[in-house]
Amino acid sequence: MKTERRIYGDWGEEMVARYLTHRDYRILDRNVKYGSLELDIIAEWLGEIIFVEVKTRHSENFSKAEDAVDIKKQENIKEAARAYMLHHGLHNPFRYDVITIVGDATTYQVNHIKRAF
């Protein structure tokens, strides 16, 4: 059974996938796992592979959502991205983006940080 937090996170990932699709990104994969490592969304735009980390928050009263992507999280994403590229035989240019969703289904803000790290 999914927790309320997981349901909210899934909603945020769906909103980000729609956001990207409406901007002509092609979604290649979602929620890809390599052991304990996970990639939220892998997209392609003009031949570039984008590894997207999604952070969903009800508010940013205590800290900015993107601050949750600390150095350790970045290293995990990079390791998973290397595994993904190797597994799929990809040699495309790539980047790491962070996209935050702050709010709820009625009112939310999207912040797309390209080349976040």
URFEN-V449318 format. One record per backbone hydrogen bond with DSSP energy under -0.5 kcal/mol. CO is the residue of the C=O (numbers start at 1). NH is the residue of the N-H. Records with the same first field share a line. If there is no record, write none. Layout:
CO = NH ; NH
//
This chain:
3 = 7
4 = 8
5 = 9
6 = 10
7 = 11
8 = 12
9 = 13
10 = 14
11 = 15
12 = 16
13 = 17
14 = 18
15 = 19
16 = 20
17 = 21
18 = 22
20 = 23 ; 25
21 = 24
25 = 27
26 = 28 ; 44
29 = 42
32 = 39
34 = 37
37 = 34
38 = 40
39 = 32
40 = 31
41 = 52
42 = 28 ; 29
43 = 50
44 = 26
45 = 48
48 = 45
49 = 51 ; 95
50 = 43 ; 52
51 = 53 ; 97
52 = 41 ; 54
53 = 99
55 = 101
57 = 103
64 = 67
65 = 68
66 = 69
68 = 70
70 = 74
71 = 75
72 = 76
73 = 77
74 = 78
75 = 79
76 = 80
77 = 81
78 = 82
79 = 83
80 = 84
81 = 85
82 = 86
83 = 87
84 = 88
85 = 90
86 = 89
93 = 49
95 = 51 ; 97
96 = 116 ; 117
97 = 53
98 = 113
99 = 55
100 = 111
101 = 57 ; 103
102 = 109
107 = 104
109 = 102
111 = 100 ; 113
112 = 114
113 = 98 ; 116
//
